[in-house]
């Protein structure tokens, strides 16, 4: 079962892909007349919500340079669970192959049926004012209706022609405000958004041989198939030229050789 090591970095790529969806959000500050005072890009990081809250609420120190207050608004996200998705289960015989060439060598790779899983993410928006928080939320929500489709290349280096469609679905938005805390505590408005990412995990990729010839033996049915002396002839079909088989857009013919039973 675990005979050889393989690692396709699918979870790592999923985290990077999810983060890229939200790494270009801005908050605009305006004065009473509507003129733009400043435009801030919202920082994004992968971090658990509770630890991030503790860091926000930590009192800054005048003597310790490492203990400074975090500026808001900010975004953080994390994986909350990974679960099997039976609704996207595929038949186990749905394998497919591809070919690759290096110089004069042509190889065929066999991809086994991927296993469908759902990765649940939580995206948290932290702000000190409702306007900042709502600006972030309203830049995100319209993109998901309720899903957003992406096309990726899971094996971009080894097999760039292989593509996979991934759906990211928003599940809901929740809100919290700790404005009623102690006087010395900073107000933090938090909007939490839950997402599902439909991902498929691939197993090991097997190297298989390329069929370079086909042989058919002709027997005398009346003599019985168990008799080794009843073979009449053998037909061998090979591509011509044989070195081009397996390449994309190959253009080749076939050579047929007929051998009698004595050959």
VOGU-3710 file (C-alpha; in Angstrom, 3 decimals, decimal comma):
1> xxxxxxxxxx> 0,000/0,000/0,000  2,753/2,448/0,939  5,477/0,940/-1,201  6,979/4,173/-2,525  7,190/7,849/-1,660  5,229/10,421/-3,614  4,209/13,991/-2,804  2,291/16,322/-5,133  1,954/19,264/-2,666  -1,788/19,522/-3,363
11> xxxxxxxxxx> -2,687/20,895/0,088  0,174/23,388/-0,008  -0,903/24,541/-3,471  -4,516/24,804/-2,298  -3,493/27,121/0,562  -1,479/29,323/-1,793  -4,326/29,380/-4,322  -6,904/30,361/-1,705  -4,674/33,122/-0,346  -4,122/34,612/-3,802
21> xxxxxxxxxx> -7,852/35,232/-4,132  -7,720/37,828/-1,341  -4,231/39,345/-1,514  -5,233/42,433/-3,484  -7,939/44,087/-1,377  -7,912/47,772/-0,423  -9,640/50,040/2,082  -10,237/53,685/1,156  -10,524/56,402/3,805  -12,515/59,553/2,985
31> xxxxxxxxxx> -13,221/62,816/4,754  -16,657/64,347/5,332  -16,714/65,871/1,850  -16,014/62,534/0,134  -12,422/63,251/-0,811  -10,011/60,302/-0,557  -7,579/60,728/2,330  -5,710/57,431/2,042  -5,852/54,024/0,399  -4,570/51,027/2,347
41> xxxxxxxxxx> -3,812/47,565/1,031  -5,162/44,980/3,478  -2,369/42,632/4,646  -3,100/38,905/4,426  -1,484/36,068/6,378  -2,072/32,407/7,177  -2,745/32,275/10,914  -5,243/30,763/13,387  -7,963/33,182/14,435  -7,425/32,920/18,214
51> xxxxxxxxxx> -3,698/33,514/18,076  -4,252/36,452/15,770  -6,746/37,954/18,226  -4,287/37,571/21,087  -1,673/39,364/19,027  -4,088/42,217/18,248  -5,099/42,614/21,895  -1,525/42,503/23,167  -0,536/45,778/24,785  2,378/47,500/23,032
61> xxxxxxxxxx> 5,550/48,130/24,986  7,644/51,294/24,975  10,783/49,367/25,907  10,401/46,172/23,852  10,682/46,716/20,097  9,169/43,297/19,377  5,935/44,098/21,230  4,159/46,582/18,986  0,492/47,088/18,183  -0,871/45,542/14,994
71> xxxxxxxxxx> -2,394/48,009/12,589  -5,879/47,263/11,333  -7,524/46,326/8,972  -6,028/42,894/8,327  -6,998/39,504/6,928  -6,061/36,024/8,078  -7,139/32,568/6,943  -6,676/28,965/7,997  -7,750/25,417/7,165  -10,482/24,252/9,543
81> xxxxxxxxxx> -11,060/20,716/8,216  -10,469/18,284/5,348  -13,263/15,822/4,561  -13,963/13,184/1,922  -16,584/14,227/-0,646  -18,657/11,186/-1,745  -20,775/13,307/-4,112  -17,808/13,651/-6,496  -16,637/10,053/-6,315  -15,428/8,689/-9,669
91> xxxxxxxxxx> -15,210/5,134/-10,933  -11,951/3,448/-9,962  -11,303/2,362/-13,558  -11,265/5,929/-14,835  -7,490/6,060/-15,227  -5,809/7,919/-18,061  -2,339/8,135/-19,547  -0,089/10,756/-21,083  3,248/10,678/-22,879  6,417/12,717/-22,490
101> xxxxxxxxxx> 9,610/12,771/-24,526  13,202/13,526/-23,621  15,508/13,350/-26,599  14,989/9,979/-28,276  13,251/8,521/-25,215  9,457/8,438/-25,043  7,698/7,513/-21,796  4,070/6,947/-20,917  2,700/7,904/-17,491  -0,459/6,474/-15,945
111> xxxxxxxxxx> -2,596/8,681/-13,700  -4,908/6,833/-11,356  -8,394/8,072/-10,500  -8,081/11,020/-8,061  -9,823/10,987/-4,686  -12,279/13,878/-4,075  -11,951/15,882/-0,873  -13,357/19,152/0,441  -11,003/21,560/2,205  -12,786/24,000/4,512
121> xxxxxxxxxx> -11,212/27,422/4,980  -12,095/30,285/7,270  -11,201/33,812/6,215  -11,251/36,455/8,972  -11,356/40,206/8,440  -10,240/42,381/11,378  -11,004/46,100/11,506  -11,457/48,871/14,040  -14,423/50,458/12,241  -17,495/49,060/10,554
131> xxxxxxxxxx> -16,791/50,984/7,364  -13,366/49,380/6,932  -14,787/45,916/7,603  -17,724/46,351/5,232  -15,451/47,588/2,459  -13,528/44,313/2,703  -16,665/42,164/2,850  -18,331/43,847/-0,112  -15,258/43,345/-2,271  -15,347/39,596/-1,572
141> xxxxxxxxxx> -19,014/38,562/-1,538  -19,984/39,539/-5,133  -17,199/37,329/-6,527  -18,876/34,170/-5,188  -22,293/33,296/-6,593  -21,982/31,184/-4,471  -18,990/29,519/-6,139  -15,921/30,763/-7,975  -14,251/28,480/-10,512  -10,498/28,231/-11,004
151> xxxxxxxxxx> -8,363/26,276/-13,456  -4,947/25,172/-12,259  -2,041/23,053/-13,465  -1,352/20,674/-10,548  1,757/19,268/-12,248  2,931/22,420/-14,022  6,592/21,400/-14,166  6,291/17,722/-15,075  3,051/17,701/-17,092  2,078/21,275/-18,097
161> xxxxxxxxxx> -0,708/20,035/-20,373  -2,615/18,566/-17,399  -5,323/20,923/-16,057  -7,793/20,682/-13,199  -10,927/22,707/-12,416  -11,436/23,719/-8,782  -14,485/25,341/-7,207  -14,351/27,626/-4,177  -17,773/28,033/-2,545  -18,720/30,558/0,138
171> xxxxxxxxxx> -20,828/29,044/2,919  -21,692/32,076/5,018  -20,513/35,143/6,931  -20,579/35,674/10,701  -19,897/38,832/12,723  -18,534/39,700/16,164  -17,644/42,950/17,930  -15,859/43,202/21,294  -16,740/46,884/21,732  -18,191/46,114/25,171
181> xxxxxxxxxx> -14,819/45,031/26,596  -12,599/46,877/29,062  -11,750/50,533/28,456  -8,084/49,759/27,805  -8,943/47,019/25,301  -8,852/47,854/21,598  -12,096/47,515/19,694  -11,861/44,781/17,091  -14,607/44,097/14,568  -14,344/40,623/13,067
191> xxxxxxxxxx> -16,123/39,185/10,048  -15,565/35,453/9,545  -16,265/33,907/6,151  -16,415/30,136/5,651  -15,435/28,584/2,322  -15,272/25,144/0,755  -12,665/24,200/-1,841  -13,419/21,157/-4,003  -10,068/19,458/-4,467  -8,915/16,085/-5,775
201> xxxxxxxxxx> -5,861/14,249/-4,475  -3,794/12,162/-6,883  -1,880/9,055/-5,958  1,482/7,995/-7,380  2,058/8,367/-11,117  3,104/5,074/-12,667  5,501/4,741/-15,601  4,106/2,307/-18,163  5,544/0,830/-21,329  4,526/2,041/-24,772
211> xxxxxxxxxx> 3,086/-0,646/-27,048  5,457/-0,827/-30,007  4,147/-3,957/-31,700  1,016/-6,103/-31,817  1,111/-9,839/-32,438  -1,762/-12,082/-33,496  -1,412/-15,857/-33,807  -3,663/-17,843/-36,140  -4,541/-21,425/-35,219  -6,335/-24,303/-36,845
221> xxxxxxxxxx> -9,583/-24,459/-34,842  -10,380/-27,950/-35,972  -7,177/-29,321/-34,478  -7,831/-27,957/-30,978  -6,221/-24,998/-29,258  -4,241/-27,115/-26,781  -2,016/-28,598/-29,454  1,231/-26,648/-29,841  1,649/-27,900/-33,419  -1,526/-26,343/-34,869
231> xxxxxxxxxx> -0,248/-22,776/-35,228  -0,573/-21,652/-38,832  1,034/-18,205/-38,793  1,814/-15,135/-36,703  0,982/-11,574/-37,807  3,164/-8,797/-36,362  2,116/-5,140/-36,784  4,615/-2,389/-35,905  4,583/1,394/-36,454  6,837/2,739/-39,149
241> xxxxxxxxxx> 9,061/4,395/-38,095  8,894/2,863/-34,606  10,855/5,711/-32,944  8,038/8,232/-33,421  5,287/6,379/-31,578  3,908/8,125/-28,537  4,811/11,654/-29,622  2,160/14,339/-29,951  0,873/14,833/-33,514  2,700/11,698/-34,622
251> xxxxxxxxxx> 2,424/10,842/-38,317  3,401/7,275/-39,070  2,267/4,194/-40,920  2,308/0,505/-40,065  4,395/-2,416/-41,206  2,830/-5,868/-41,246  4,919/-9,014/-41,134  3,428/-12,492/-41,553  5,418/-15,408/-40,138  4,533/-19,041/-40,726
261> xxx> 4,412/-21,522/-37,867  7,958/-22,656/-38,516  9,436/-19,148/-37,978
//
